[in-house]
Amino acid sequence: MTTAVPPNAVPPNAGRPPAEPSPAEPTPAEPTSRGARHPDPATAAPGRGDAADPAALSAVSLGLVHRPAAVAASAPVTSASASASVTSASVVAQGEETRRRAAFRPDIEGLRGVAVLSVLAFHAAVPGFTGGYVGVDVFFVVSGFLITGLLLARPIGLRDFAARRARRILPAAAVVLVATALAGGTLLDPLRGTDLARDLIAAAGQFANWRFVGQQTDYLAAERDPSPLQHFWSLGVENQFYLLWGVLLLGLARFLTGRRRTAAIALATTVIGAGSLVLCIRWTAGSAPLGYFSTASRLWEFAAGACAALLGSAPAVRSARTGPAGRLLDRALRVVGWAGVVAVVVAVFRYDRNTPFPGTAALLPVLGTAAVLLAGPAHRAPGTADVGRLLAARPLRAVGRLSYAWYLWHWPVLTIAQARYGALPWTTLIALTAAAALPAWLTLRLVEQPLRYGSSPAPSRGLAVGASALVIPLIAGLTLGGGTVRALGSSDAPVVVPAGAVDGPVLLAPGTRVLALTPSLARVREDFPPGKGCEIPLGADTSPRCLFGDQDSPDRIVLLGDSHAGQWISAALTLAEQRHWALEVLVKPGCPLATLTVRNNVLGRTFEECDRWRENTLTRLATGPRPKLVLMAGLNRYGSQEERADGWARTLDRLSAVGAPLAYLGDTPMPGKDIPTCLAASDGRLDACFFPRESAFERDPLIEGGLAERYRVRVLDLGPLLCPGTGPDCPAVLEGVVLYRDTGHITDTLARVLAPRLDRGLLGTG
């Protein structure tokens, strides 16, 4: 990742339906961004946690939220026996009504309001809310608490459980997905529309989190613009958790009862939570996308909520609340509740995009949320300084009721607006976020509540609603994708590489003309060099044997550096093949060849693996067969100019001792914006994608600092060719060839076009 993402570029980065209306019902997990991710850490989506369920009224400590249903009018009494039955039923109904009111947890609803406001403020880049992405972790803990409490109170059938979840979560999500597809198809360029269509299919299928893991998206510092649907990663995590937890707890309930069932659930929760926490810590240190988006690394947060539910329902705790120790326990719980809120608030205002997250840093907001939930409701004793009373304030509860729909709507509004109009100030983002509350309220009133409470509670009806909510967005995604493919053209046609000039001020050979953009916009994003696996992952510190060309030849060219060296593989391979040599590729993305220690934004820490890789690679070259040429290249933006110069001197000392000829390719201009999407949105105006010459180049110590002469390095600087003239801007397209496949790497087509120039400039032939 590693250009930092603007604070607003983060994806931004569960609940279950009661049988009767429950405006106080909490909403589940929410998305956050550590690009971004981390990586904005892209976004969690608030899920809809079970606030209350008529089947879960047995223990106030479970905090299952609900609103009592009106008692049905009695039929006319025709006998004394019937009259007695009606009277008895009325007494029972009133008793249940009383228990339901007692079980109501307004503090959970308010806690959801706090969580969603922190996420919204973070996504809108409001100053101070640098760690607002932890709101998503709050939602995860609340979801684990509510769902476990629901299933502990009275296990239900798996089919009924799935129907309730589908009815609660999927309809609102489907409305937002379809609306985003319509807005994206209208307002976004075809290339972004293609990406959106793929994201939409993943989001509708409830596996958006794994799509972003596969893309290695860094939520907190991604180079590419975040997807309008990136916040659906958290909804995917939550639904995957429900599937696992529902099967596990309902399965245990089927074969075990009473204390044995509770003990088994406690054991399973502890084992799963501990294993997930270990994975979370390891993956956060080794791969930010995997640590942030994967279900396995997030399960422990749900398990923390489950533990709070188990503790709250323990017989010893329930008896202590009514026995002599009740007053002391109340005091202790008040302290625990306030400590929990303080922990969450500290994380919101002290964490930022540089915090390695989730990892151990997530312990603070997760344990803080669990403490608030364990502290219990706000009606223990009038006049007490209880955090539950603060959270139960009407404004927070109102926001909590709206949190799920608001979370779903706000991120598409923010991202599509910025894709259309460019980066916006936080004041505008706040206004857009506030405006998103209107469609959120309409979704709540016209979709969520009617489908949950106004139709048959039969499981078959709920499953039918869920199936429709899955199929309709899938159709919208396929329709959007088909439209963008027609707009961009086919991506199956092979790229025809035009002949490049050997030298001179022009890119193409004399007589060569390109009549259409090459590669096409449908292919440019995928115009990578071969051997992508040679670019080793962040956690690796040794390159594999990665040879091209005549692999049995005793002579070889070594291509050495980071991903800006890897972009030259095709050109270097042409040089090797013409001489029947091998090409050995030794590249590590994000790792400077110059000897200097850097910080990696994806890992959120010092890039120690880079230092080890550089040392291992230089030792490997010094002790192995001497190559015919060592070709160096890399991003010229690590550290300060002085640090780069000192670092290069230390590296060149080592490479000079190898005894092989040294050559260096100057860094290519850096656009700093996604060129393919710019071209797709420019309606054919190539000048719309020019970028400033001033920011495109950095002073290079090998080219301008005299190091090349001192160490006898042959240098080829292609900057003047790719940014010709002396004007203020550099082009994104030159003589019909698209120069960049993203914000800074050249297309493989351009590398092939430049191969003859590299041959002449570095080896003196052509």
VOGU-3710 file (C-alpha; in Angstrom, 3 decimals, decimal comma):
1> mttavppnav> 0,000/0,000/0,000  2,651/2,313/-0,167  1,003/5,527/-0,669  -1,143/6,619/2,182  -4,799/6,957/1,451  -6,561/10,198/2,172  -8,324/10,030/5,505  -11,687/9,850/3,787  -10,744/7,055/1,420  -11,650/4,284/3,775
11> ppnagrppae> -14,546/1,981/3,078  -15,376/3,765/3,902  -11,796/0,304/6,953  -25,809/-8,864/12,797  -28,743/-9,039/14,399  -31,750/-11,133/14,574  -35,405/-10,422/14,322  -37,703/-10,742/17,215  -41,177/-12,003/16,556  -42,563/-8,602/17,377
21> pspaeptpae> -41,389/-5,079/16,556  -38,308/-4,038/18,442  -37,127/-0,526/17,765  -34,619/-0,936/20,543  -33,059/-3,937/18,951  -29,332/-3,476/18,468  -27,719/-3,538/15,112  -24,759/-5,862/14,489  -21,297/-5,378/13,214  -20,081/-2,466/11,271
31> ptsrgarhpd> -17,397/-1,860/8,711  -14,267/0,323/9,100  -11,557/1,307/6,707  -7,290/0,575/7,924  -7,058/1,606/4,277  -8,180/2,055/4,569  -7,209/-0,151/5,123  -4,869/-0,990/6,586  -5,664/-1,917/5,633  -9,068/3,216/5,109
41> pataapgrgd> -8,092/0,007/8,488  -11,029/-0,472/4,057  -14,695/-0,724/6,670  -16,947/-2,881/8,769  -20,662/-2,918/8,311  -22,907/-2,804/11,271  -24,839/-5,978/11,400  -28,159/-6,476/12,973  -27,688/-8,193/16,310  -30,656/-9,768/18,005
51> aadpaalsav> -32,018/-7,161/20,247  -34,718/-9,250/21,607  -36,725/-12,288/20,897  -39,774/-13,613/22,635  -37,899/-16,819/23,100  -35,160/-15,064/25,013  -36,902/-13,488/27,922  -35,616/-15,637/30,734  -32,621/-13,632/31,905  -32,353/-9,877/32,158
61> slglvhrpaa> -28,601/-10,255/32,192  -28,640/-11,419/28,578  -29,794/-7,977/27,527  -32,019/-9,203/24,703  -33,780/-6,139/23,393  -37,412/-6,169/22,494  -40,604/-4,212/22,566  -43,643/-5,995/23,926  -46,335/-6,882/21,461  -49,860/-5,783/22,099
71> vaasapvtsa> -52,033/-8,376/23,734  -54,637/-9,691/21,311  -58,238/-8,935/22,076  -60,068/-11,807/23,721  -62,848/-13,633/21,927  -66,311/-13,544/23,494  -66,553/-15,779/26,581  -69,141/-18,523/26,255  -68,577/-20,469/29,457  -67,109/-20,180/32,938
81> sasasvtsas> -64,318/-22,537/31,933  -63,480/-20,436/28,910  -63,601/-17,313/31,047  -61,141/-18,839/33,500  -58,848/-19,843/30,657  -58,892/-16,365/29,202  -58,185/-14,885/32,634  -55,282/-17,278/33,138  -53,913/-16,518/29,681  -54,188/-12,814/30,381
91> vvaqgeetrr> -52,184/-13,179/33,583  -49,493/-15,165/31,753  -49,386/-12,597/28,963  -49,015/-9,774/31,463  -46,200/-11,673/33,170  -44,396/-12,107/29,876  -45,009/-8,443/29,131  -43,353/-7,521/32,423  -40,373/-9,771/31,788  -39,955/-8,371/28,314
101> raafrpdieg> -39,863/-4,843/29,623  -37,322/-5,880/32,226  -35,138/-7,499/29,566  -35,036/-4,372/27,439  -31,437/-3,032/27,124  -31,555/0,588/25,939  -27,849/0,898/26,740  -27,027/-1,603/23,973  -29,014/0,440/21,499  -27,136/3,551/22,609
111> lrgvavlsvl> -23,827/1,709/22,399  -24,604/0,959/18,796  -25,262/4,620/18,245  -21,831/5,495/19,636  -20,216/2,827/17,450  -21,822/3,928/14,205  -21,139/7,626/14,873  -17,448/6,867/15,393  -17,296/4,947/12,104  -19,158/7,678/10,210
121> afhaavpgft> -16,894/10,371/11,625  -13,808/8,379/10,676  -15,012/7,853/7,128  -15,850/11,540/6,824  -12,313/12,410/8,026  -13,636/14,474/10,935  -10,592/15,799/12,827  -9,844/13,863/15,976  -11,711/10,648/15,110  -8,570/8,975/13,792
131> ggyvgvdvff> -9,461/5,620/15,343  -13,175/5,683/14,622  -12,826/2,459/12,669  -12,943/0,570/15,989  -16,700/1,095/15,913  -16,857/-1,975/13,733  -15,215/-4,023/16,472  -17,837/-2,747/18,899  -20,539/-4,092/16,594  -18,834/-7,464/16,324
141> vvsgflitgl> -18,724/-7,832/20,121  -22,363/-6,754/20,472  -23,392/-9,303/17,840  -21,581/-12,118/19,625  -23,226/-11,092/22,900  -26,748/-10,921/21,522  -26,726/-14,041/19,395  -25,211/-16,139/22,161  -27,701/-14,781/24,660  -30,563/-15,569/22,300
151> llarpiglrd> -29,467/-19,158/21,745  -28,727/-19,702/25,425  -32,181/-18,515/26,472  -34,013/-21,006/24,292  -32,461/-22,864/21,364  -34,521/-22,734/18,193  -34,438/-24,742/14,993  -31,643/-24,069/12,521  -34,158/-23,356/9,779  -35,976/-20,837/11,950
161> faarrarril> -32,653/-19,284/12,970  -31,552/-18,883/9,332  -34,917/-17,400/8,369  -34,733/-14,811/11,155  -31,211/-13,795/10,195  -32,108/-13,524/6,510  -35,206/-11,432/7,204  -33,240/-9,156/9,523  -30,099/-8,498/7,484  -30,554/-9,170/3,786
171> paaavvlvat> -33,470/-6,968/2,587  -31,864/-3,644/3,579  -28,546/-4,770/2,154  -30,239/-5,728/-1,117  -31,832/-2,283/-1,427  -28,464/-0,571/-0,964  -26,719/-2,927/-3,395  -29,273/-2,319/-6,142  -29,221/1,439/-5,541  -25,411/1,442/-5,665
181> alaggtlldp> -25,469/-0,515/-8,926  -27,834/2,050/-10,468  -25,786/5,003/-9,204  -22,499/3,417/-10,244  -23,735/2,623/-13,732  -24,894/6,221/-14,133  -22,164/8,223/-12,396  -18,989/6,129/-12,600  -16,728/5,507/-15,566  -16,936/2,055/-17,219
191> lrgtdlardl> -13,697/0,809/-15,639  -14,858/1,637/-12,124  -18,231/0,209/-13,089  -16,587/-3,104/-13,972  -14,867/-3,228/-10,573  -18,131/-2,307/-8,881  -20,005/-5,095/-10,660  -17,539/-7,676/-9,350  -17,696/-6,215/-5,862  -21,484/-6,247/-6,010
201> iaaagqfanw> -21,593/-9,947/-6,824  -19,215/-10,673/-3,948  -21,230/-8,510/-1,541  -24,533/-10,107/-2,554  -22,977/-13,536/-2,103  -21,780/-12,580/1,424  -18,087/-13,120/0,647  -16,963/-9,532/0,027  -14,349/-9,835/2,778  -12,594/-12,658/0,932
211> rfvgqqtdyl> -12,659/-10,739/-2,337  -10,778/-7,905/-0,673  -8,350/-10,340/0,921  -7,728/-11,811/-2,533  -7,083/-8,372/-3,957  -4,650/-7,685/-1,087  -6,549/-4,491/-0,419  -5,049/-2,403/2,344  -7,940/-0,743/4,141  -5,971/2,112/5,650
221> aaerdpsplq> -3,573/3,016/2,872  -4,648/1,569/-0,443  -3,300/3,110/-3,665  -6,503/2,460/-5,585  -9,741/4,189/-4,837  -11,841/2,191/-2,370  -14,852/0,314/-3,650  -18,289/1,803/-2,921  -19,081/-1,622/-1,452  -15,921/-2,211/0,538
231> hfwslgvenq> -17,825/-1,733/3,780  -19,760/-4,925/2,997  -16,697/-6,887/4,117  -17,927/-6,691/7,704  -21,376/-7,905/6,750  -19,719/-10,909/5,104  -17,720/-11,584/8,270  -20,832/-11,291/10,392  -22,959/-13,610/8,278  -20,173/-16,165/8,167
241> fyllwgvlll> -19,984/-15,942/11,956  -23,741/-16,499/12,242  -23,504/-19,571/10,093  -20,737/-21,027/12,247  -22,202/-19,976/15,602  -25,739/-21,006/14,787  -24,692/-24,474/13,670  -22,355/-24,878/16,652  -24,697/-23,706/19,402  -27,821/-25,275/17,984
251> glarfltgrr> -25,926/-28,502/17,403  -24,753/-28,552/21,022  -28,281/-27,799/22,167  -29,572/-30,763/20,201  -27,365/-33,270/21,997  -26,767/-31,608/25,383  -28,959/-29,948/27,976  -28,643/-27,837/31,089  -25,223/-27,264/32,582  -23,533/-29,682/30,193
261> rtaaialatt> -24,733/-27,615/27,248  -23,591/-24,356/28,860  -20,192/-25,850/29,731  -19,736/-27,117/26,175  -20,640/-23,720/24,752  -18,204/-22,005/27,137  -15,421/-24,400/26,150  -16,076/-23,987/22,421  -16,190/-20,195/22,789  -12,882/-20,130/24,654
271> vigagslvlc> -11,079/-22,429/22,222  -12,361/-20,705/19,093  -11,758/-17,244/20,528  -8,203/-18,030/21,636  -7,292/-19,610/18,307  -8,758/-16,692/16,386  -6,869/-14,153/18,517  -3,580/-15,930/17,826  -4,293/-15,867/14,076  -5,322/-12,216/14,289
281> irwtagsapl> -2,046/-11,196/15,918  0,067/-13,243/13,495  -1,754/-12,139/10,365  -1,835/-8,478/11,369  1,962/-8,603/11,619  2,348/-10,442/8,324  -0,525/-9,377/6,055  -2,782/-6,450/6,858  -5,542/-7,463/4,395  -5,740/-11,010/5,746
291> gyfstasrlw> -5,651/-9,858/9,351  -8,242/-7,166/8,767  -10,786/-8,759/6,434  -10,700/-12,484/7,183  -13,352/-14,179/9,248  -10,855/-16,346/11,130  -8,997/-13,330/12,487  -12,231/-11,665/13,659  -14,044/-14,548/15,344  -12,423/-13,775/18,685
301> efaagacaal> -14,241/-10,439/18,812  -17,604/-12,182/18,546  -16,340/-14,720/21,093  -15,595/-11,876/23,520  -19,240/-10,838/23,320  -20,281/-14,465/23,754  -18,155/-14,704/26,903  -19,893/-11,621/28,309  -23,264/-13,284/27,670  -22,090/-16,510/29,328
311> lgsapavrsa> -20,777/-14,651/32,370  -23,915/-12,561/32,693  -26,136/-15,638/32,625  -24,021/-17,672/35,076  -26,083/-18,838/38,092  -23,535/-17,409/40,529  -23,830/-13,965/38,975  -27,633/-14,052/38,875  -27,882/-15,109/42,500  -25,331/-12,494/43,588
321> rtgpagrlld> -27,480/-9,763/42,072  -30,380/-10,696/44,313  -28,467/-11,826/47,390  -26,581/-9,910/50,093  -23,668/-9,235/47,748  -25,892/-7,449/45,237  -24,943/-3,921/46,316  -21,222/-4,647/46,134  -21,648/-6,307/42,752  -23,556/-3,293/41,444
331> ralrvvgwag> -20,700/-0,987/42,433  -18,154/-3,252/40,779  -20,225/-3,443/37,590  -20,552/0,343/37,463  -16,756/0,641/37,583  -16,410/-2,064/34,925  -18,923/-0,295/32,678  -17,219/3,095/32,924  -13,812/1,509/32,337  -15,189/-0,161/29,218
341> vvavvvavfr> -16,521/3,087/27,762  -13,236/4,847/28,497  -11,363/2,053/26,675  -13,516/2,449/23,577  -13,248/6,257/23,598  -9,461/6,126/24,004  -9,218/3,846/20,968  -11,452/6,134/18,894  -9,331/9,215/19,589  -5,838/7,755/20,027
351> ydrntpfpgt> -5,629/5,122/17,305  -4,969/6,118/13,707  -4,079/4,631/10,323  -0,581/3,827/11,516  -1,862/1,624/14,344  -1,281/-2,054/13,451  -4,874/-3,240/13,476  -6,615/-5,390/14,513  -3,832/-7,374/16,252  -3,266/-6,677/19,920
361> aallpvlgta> -4,526/-3,115/19,452  -8,077/-4,452/19,022  -8,017/-5,807/22,576  -8,722/-2,321/23,964  -12,046/-1,621/22,195  -13,121/-5,283/22,221  -12,611/-5,827/25,945  -14,032/-2,364/26,615  -17,237/-3,242/24,762  -17,493/-6,581/26,540
371> avllagpahr> -17,144/-4,736/29,856  -20,014/-2,387/28,984  -22,223/-5,320/28,020  -21,331/-7,235/31,176  -22,031/-4,193/33,343  -25,697/-4,655/32,563  -28,710/-2,405/32,031  -29,206/1,055/33,459  -32,124/0,384/35,817  -30,426/-1,211/38,801
381> apgtadvgrl> -30,783/1,713/41,189  -32,252/5,177/40,606  -29,803/8,051/40,693  -26,642/5,977/40,305  -23,805/7,193/38,088  -24,260/4,315/35,664  -22,763/4,268/32,173  -25,911/2,515/31,026  -27,896/5,664/31,766  -25,570/7,682/29,560
391> laarplravg> -25,826/5,197/26,701  -29,602/4,982/27,078  -30,030/8,657/26,176  -32,775/9,087/23,570  -30,552/10,635/20,844  -28,072/7,764/21,047  -30,848/5,205/20,977  -32,378/6,869/17,910  -29,025/6,676/16,131  -28,630/3,069/17,288
401> rlsyawylwh> -31,966/2,091/15,718  -30,850/3,635/12,432  -27,253/2,394/12,608  -27,502/-0,598/10,277  -29,208/1,198/7,401  -27,135/4,357/7,887  -23,949/2,354/7,823  -24,991/0,640/4,597  -25,930/3,875/2,832  -23,225/6,348/3,866
411> wpvltiaqar> -20,170/4,731/2,264  -21,529/4,442/-1,310  -22,612/8,084/-1,054  -19,129/9,211/0,030  -17,122/7,116/-2,421  -19,246/7,744/-5,506  -19,278/11,486/-4,805  -15,483/11,558/-4,548  -15,024/9,377/-7,615  -17,153/11,854/-9,503
421> ygalpwttli> -15,871/15,153/-8,116  -12,468/14,358/-6,637  -11,293/14,643/-3,040  -13,762/16,578/-0,883  -13,180/18,462/2,401  -14,362/16,840/5,599  -17,108/19,414/6,008  -18,640/18,287/2,708  -18,186/14,657/3,665  -20,035/15,280/6,912
431> altaaaalpa> -22,893/16,877/4,986  -23,064/13,902/2,623  -23,007/11,494/5,563  -25,864/13,374/7,193  -27,792/13,314/3,922  -27,384/9,532/3,793  -29,532/9,338/6,924  -32,629/10,056/4,796  -32,464/6,960/2,565  -31,399/5,032/5,666
441> wltlrlveqp> -34,562/6,116/7,504  -36,726/5,272/4,490  -35,090/1,849/4,272  -35,752/1,260/7,960  -39,422/2,268/7,742  -40,336/0,893/4,310  -38,166/-2,230/4,051  -36,692/-3,465/7,328  -39,650/-3,100/9,660  -42,434/-4,192/7,268
451> lrygsspaps> -40,579/-7,336/6,218  -39,661/-8,233/9,784  -42,939/-7,499/11,511  -45,630/-7,120/8,876  -45,505/-10,533/7,258  -45,847/-14,142/8,260  -43,222/-15,270/10,809  -43,069/-18,706/9,172  -39,471/-19,805/8,435  -40,383/-20,532/4,813
461> rglavgasal> -41,407/-16,904/4,371  -38,187/-15,625/5,920  -36,079/-17,900/3,731  -37,966/-16,760/0,646  -37,321/-13,123/1,571  -33,624/-13,910/2,065  -33,357/-15,746/-1,253  -34,936/-12,813/-3,079  -32,571/-10,402/-1,346  -29,636/-12,465/-2,627
471> vipliagltl> -30,829/-13,007/-6,192  -31,923/-9,467/-7,038  -28,533/-7,823/-6,284  -26,788/-10,626/-8,181  -28,898/-9,817/-11,237  -28,096/-6,118/-10,785  -24,376/-6,915/-10,627  -24,461/-9,066/-13,746  -26,444/-6,390/-15,600  -23,997/-3,663/-14,571
481> gggtvralgs> -21,034/-5,839/-15,545  -22,531/-6,549/-18,964  -23,034/-2,840/-19,583  -19,486/-1,922/-18,659  -18,046/-4,715/-20,823  -19,952/-3,342/-23,798  -18,686/0,163/-23,037  -15,043/-0,905/-22,653  -14,913/-3,537/-25,350  -13,667/-7,099/-25,138
491> sdapvvvpag> -10,682/-7,912/-22,946  -9,990/-11,187/-24,773  -8,255/-9,734/-27,812  -4,449/-10,046/-27,560  -2,410/-6,882/-27,139  -0,421/-5,996/-30,256  2,826/-4,404/-29,124  4,042/-1,727/-31,561  7,717/-1,508/-32,488  9,696/0,831/-30,292
501> avdgpvllap> 12,439/3,227/-31,336  16,029/2,338/-30,487  16,845/5,883/-29,447  15,812/9,461/-30,077  13,032/11,683/-28,715  10,083/9,572/-29,960  8,665/6,403/-28,429  7,799/4,350/-31,516  9,955/3,221/-34,407  9,742/5,273/-37,616
511> gtrvlaltps> 6,629/4,413/-39,623  4,846/2,822/-36,650  1,394/4,163/-35,796  -1,098/3,182/-33,125  -4,716/3,810/-34,119  -6,371/2,973/-30,779  -5,296/3,008/-27,159  -2,803/0,200/-26,530  -3,425/-1,690/-24,334  -7,177/-1,112/-24,431
521> larvredfpp> -8,938/0,212/-21,363  -10,476/-3,234/-20,928  -6,987/-4,742/-20,618  -4,830/-2,022/-19,108  -5,425/-2,891/-15,448  -4,291/-6,462/-16,116  -1,294/-5,543/-18,282  1,247/-7,085/-15,894  4,692/-8,493/-16,639  5,161/-12,269/-16,566
531> gkgceiplga> 6,401/-14,026/-13,466  4,238/-12,202/-10,973  5,113/-14,857/-8,417  8,706/-13,638/-8,455  7,580/-10,605/-6,443  7,681/-12,310/-3,059  5,135/-11,512/-0,306  5,819/-8,986/2,414  6,668/-11,570/5,053  9,272/-13,372/2,941
541> dtsprclfgd> 12,965/-12,522/3,244  14,400/-14,788/0,522  13,603/-14,831/-3,195  12,887/-18,179/-4,860  14,746/-19,431/-7,910  12,996/-17,344/-10,556  14,570/-17,812/-13,999  13,339/-16,934/-17,494  14,819/-17,336/-20,955  17,509/-19,944/-21,503
551> qdspdrivll> 17,524/-21,321/-17,969  20,383/-23,739/-18,703  22,707/-20,994/-19,895  25,732/-20,266/-17,680  25,226/-16,578/-18,456  22,451/-14,515/-16,929  21,110/-11,040/-16,344  19,999/-10,303/-12,766  17,073/-7,905/-12,378  17,264/-6,485/-8,871
561> gdshagqwis> 14,997/-4,166/-6,839  11,369/-3,584/-5,827  8,137/-3,618/-7,856  9,473/-0,744/-9,971  12,215/-3,171/-10,992  9,663/-5,940/-11,538  7,840/-3,792/-14,103  10,859/-4,215/-16,408  10,793/-8,037/-16,559  9,565/-8,215/-20,171
571> aaltlaeqrh> 12,149/-5,708/-21,399  14,997/-7,456/-19,546  13,789/-10,828/-20,843  14,039/-9,534/-24,412  17,671/-8,603/-23,790  18,396/-12,051/-22,352  16,590/-14,024/-25,069  18,416/-12,243/-27,877  21,699/-13,518/-26,387  20,450/-16,932/-25,241
581> walevlvkpg> 21,060/-15,919/-21,653  18,902/-16,542/-18,597  17,102/-13,792/-16,704  17,082/-14,081/-12,913  14,485/-11,932/-11,134  15,172/-10,860/-7,534  12,491/-8,373/-6,531  10,606/-7,564/-3,340  7,743/-5,034/-3,503  8,048/-2,037/-1,220
591> cplatltvrn> 11,696/-2,797/-0,434  14,415/-0,360/-1,554  17,625/-1,809/-2,926  19,464/1,083/-1,307  20,491/0,130/2,233  18,017/2,035/4,364  15,331/0,871/6,766  11,785/1,817/5,857  8,348/1,536/7,394  5,751/-0,556/5,599
601> nvlgrtfeec> 2,214/0,808/5,739  0,607/-2,571/5,089  2,427/-4,138/8,034  2,107/-0,984/10,094  5,695/-1,255/11,357  9,360/-1,211/10,379  9,898/-3,394/7,332  12,378/-5,794/8,944  11,820/-8,429/6,258  13,110/-5,946/3,682
611> drwrentltr> 16,430/-5,530/5,487  16,817/-9,305/5,739  15,883/-9,819/2,089  18,407/-7,235/0,933  21,173/-8,812/3,011  20,294/-12,325/1,825  20,134/-11,210/-1,813  23,446/-9,346/-1,772  25,107/-12,341/-0,093  23,560/-14,647/-2,698
621> latgprpklv> 25,020/-12,573/-5,532  28,436/-12,389/-3,874  28,687/-16,147/-3,340  27,032/-17,398/-6,552  28,167/-17,474/-10,183  29,004/-14,040/-11,516  26,238/-12,667/-13,772  26,808/-10,994/-17,146  24,871/-7,933/-15,956  23,220/-6,715/-12,757
631> lmaglnrygs> 20,296/-4,480/-13,737  19,031/-2,314/-10,863  15,793/-0,319/-10,678  13,344/0,861/-8,062  11,060/3,503/-6,679  13,038/6,664/-6,010  10,921/7,829/-3,068  12,223/6,007/0,005  13,528/8,244/2,798  15,108/11,643/2,289
641> qeeradgwar> 17,565/12,528/-0,478  20,483/12,220/1,949  19,264/8,837/3,202  18,869/7,571/-0,353  22,374/8,694/-1,304  23,965/7,059/1,762  21,915/3,906/1,289  22,862/3,557/-2,367  26,533/4,021/-1,543  26,397/1,140/0,963
651> tldrlsavga> 24,591/-1,124/-1,495  26,909/-0,268/-4,392  29,919/-1,063/-2,202  28,553/-4,596/-1,892  27,522/-4,968/-5,536  30,842/-3,671/-6,880  32,564/-6,521/-5,078  30,541/-9,016/-7,137  32,623/-8,050/-10,171  29,730/-7,953/-12,660
661> playlgdtpm> 28,840/-4,951/-14,842  26,245/-2,735/-13,151  23,399/-0,925/-14,879  20,632/1,257/-13,499  17,232/2,256/-14,875  16,083/5,628/-13,580  12,633/5,620/-11,996  9,671/6,323/-14,255  7,432/9,369/-13,640  4,857/8,955/-10,866
671> pgkdiptcla> 1,330/10,056/-11,870  -0,016/9,860/-8,327  -3,503/9,042/-9,615  -5,115/5,978/-11,125  -4,506/6,503/-14,831  -6,824/3,752/-16,211  -9,891/5,089/-14,397  -8,971/8,632/-15,385  -8,799/7,625/-19,042  -12,074/5,719/-18,819
681> asdgrldacf> -13,790/8,806/-17,402  -12,204/11,359/-19,737  -14,459/10,789/-22,781  -11,428/10,556/-25,044  -9,713/13,717/-23,762  -6,204/12,442/-23,067  -5,102/15,819/-21,718  -7,556/15,300/-18,841  -5,146/12,743/-17,419  -1,989/14,842/-17,478
691> fpresaferd> -0,202/15,046/-14,139  2,237/17,648/-12,749  5,874/17,306/-13,756  6,879/18,830/-10,424  5,518/15,876/-8,421  6,376/13,230/-11,010  10,108/13,186/-10,279  12,422/13,100/-7,273  16,132/13,888/-7,328  17,971/10,619/-8,038
701> pliegglaer> 21,397/10,176/-6,358  22,626/7,819/-9,079  21,685/10,148/-11,909  22,415/13,523/-10,311  24,533/12,726/-7,277  27,678/11,386/-8,933  27,294/7,827/-7,583  27,026/6,326/-11,061  30,432/7,699/-12,049  32,052/6,665/-8,768
711> yrvrvldlgp> 30,876/3,050/-9,037  30,979/2,823/-12,854  27,254/2,189/-13,203  25,752/2,506/-16,667  22,592/4,608/-16,334  19,572/4,861/-18,606  17,133/7,624/-17,662  13,833/7,326/-19,547  12,156/10,211/-17,706  12,730/12,757/-20,518
721> llcpgtgpdc> 11,189/10,324/-23,016  8,086/9,546/-20,946  7,591/13,172/-19,905  8,856/15,072/-22,972  9,372/18,791/-23,300  9,626/21,318/-20,514  5,964/22,029/-19,851  4,325/21,756/-16,432  2,635/18,415/-17,113  3,455/14,838/-18,093
731> pavlegvvly> 1,238/12,698/-20,360  -0,512/9,461/-19,463  -0,626/8,320/-23,105  2,213/8,708/-25,582  1,793/8,035/-29,298  -1,268/5,885/-28,540  0,473/3,743/-25,892  -1,035/3,839/-22,396  1,965/4,368/-20,115  0,627/3,360/-16,679
741> rdtghitdtl> -1,531/0,511/-15,362  -2,206/2,124/-11,964  -0,920/5,106/-9,974  2,759/4,547/-10,675  3,692/1,311/-12,502  4,168/1,266/-16,267  2,186/-1,121/-18,453  3,876/-4,273/-19,670  3,155/-3,061/-23,197  5,309/0,012/-22,607
751> arvlaprldr> 8,114/-2,139/-21,170  8,099/-4,238/-24,351  8,073/-1,118/-26,534  11,112/0,177/-24,639  13,106/-3,094/-24,904  15,160/-1,996/-27,969  16,042/1,235/-26,194  17,229/-0,708/-23,119  19,322/-2,947/-25,364  21,048/0,006/-26,992
761> gllgtg> 21,338/2,093/-23,820  22,570/-0,618/-21,421  24,435/-3,100/-23,599  25,457/-0,838/-26,448  23,639/-2,738/-29,208  20,442/-2,313/-31,079
//
